[in-house]
């Protein structure tokens, strides 16, 4: 009987510890995602577009802003921006050969 009480106490401690770790992990994720978003301001972003290019589409995907540009020569490109900081992450030329 004594051994059974000991096992119940150990299992209870493991259960309480697991719930505490789960709560801690969830609170860290919520805090981290809120910090990553920031206050939504980054000032003015200067983005150099090719002459005659126009923004055809804007999509927010996977924590990034993706702009699809179309140039006067038909060249298409994707520009990726970080919405939290306004930083230019990269450009993809569509149809371009390396």
Legacy VTK file of the C-alpha trace (Angstrom):
# vtk DataFile Version 3.0
C-alpha trace
ASCII
DATASET POLYDATA
POINTS 98 float
0.000 0.000 0.000
2.834 2.312 0.828
4.401 1.744 -2.591
1.115 2.539 -4.326
0.853 5.855 -2.431
4.404 6.678 -3.486
3.621 5.944 -7.127
0.486 8.118 -6.988
2.490 10.998 -5.512
5.229 10.672 -8.177
2.681 10.513 -11.010
0.861 13.536 -9.610
4.113 15.500 -9.503
4.919 14.480 -13.084
1.451 15.529 -14.231
1.649 18.908 -12.480
5.157 19.464 -13.842
4.032 18.612 -17.380
1.100 21.028 -17.210
3.405 23.739 -15.855
5.878 23.178 -18.718
3.041 23.297 -21.252
1.808 26.601 -19.814
5.325 28.017 -19.856
5.882 26.950 -23.484
2.588 28.447 -24.632
3.241 31.728 -22.834
6.680 31.963 -24.484
5.202 31.449 -27.941
2.546 34.092 -27.427
5.099 36.540 -26.037
7.531 35.881 -28.878
4.976 36.350 -31.658
3.709 39.581 -30.082
7.277 40.890 -29.832
7.988 39.956 -33.459
5.044 41.973 -34.729
6.059 45.077 -32.802
3.921 48.187 -32.967
3.546 48.001 -36.753
5.524 51.143 -37.530
8.899 51.328 -39.225
8.850 54.786 -40.750
9.200 55.285 -44.476
10.477 52.462 -46.644
12.223 53.399 -49.863
11.839 50.647 -52.427
13.569 51.057 -55.775
11.322 49.861 -58.589
12.511 49.485 -62.159
11.350 52.320 -64.442
7.817 51.678 -65.674
7.211 48.819 -63.216
3.866 48.529 -61.480
2.663 46.557 -58.484
0.294 43.892 -59.802
-0.430 42.087 -56.539
0.355 42.221 -52.833
0.029 39.174 -50.585
0.824 38.658 -46.909
2.103 35.111 -46.502
4.112 33.346 -43.828
4.933 36.558 -41.957
6.111 38.336 -45.099
4.677 40.847 -47.528
5.158 39.705 -51.119
4.785 42.223 -53.952
4.406 40.998 -57.530
5.748 43.562 -59.964
5.334 43.730 -63.701
7.773 45.685 -65.823
7.133 47.375 -69.177
9.117 44.612 -70.914
6.890 41.914 -69.364
9.499 40.912 -66.770
7.808 39.736 -63.566
9.455 39.829 -60.153
8.525 39.095 -56.552
9.793 41.379 -53.792
9.621 40.098 -50.211
9.462 42.460 -47.229
9.360 41.940 -43.473
6.197 43.745 -42.282
7.515 44.184 -38.733
10.699 46.023 -39.711
10.116 47.047 -43.326
13.360 45.310 -44.303
13.733 44.122 -47.911
14.291 40.349 -47.650
14.895 39.555 -51.291
13.801 39.656 -54.914
12.885 36.776 -57.202
12.997 37.319 -60.972
10.354 35.168 -62.640
11.268 33.639 -65.956
14.919 34.696 -65.613
17.624 32.220 -66.441
20.681 31.988 -64.201
LINES 1 99
98 0 1 2 3 4 5 6 7 8 9 10 11 12 13 14 15 16 17 18 19 20 21 22 23 24 25 26 27 28 29 30 31 32 33 34 35 36 37 38 39 40 41 42 43 44 45 46 47 48 49 50 51 52 53 54 55 56 57 58 59 60 61 62 63 64 65 66 67 68 69 70 71 72 73 74 75 76 77 78 79 80 81 82 83 84 85 86 87 88 89 90 91 92 93 94 95 96 97
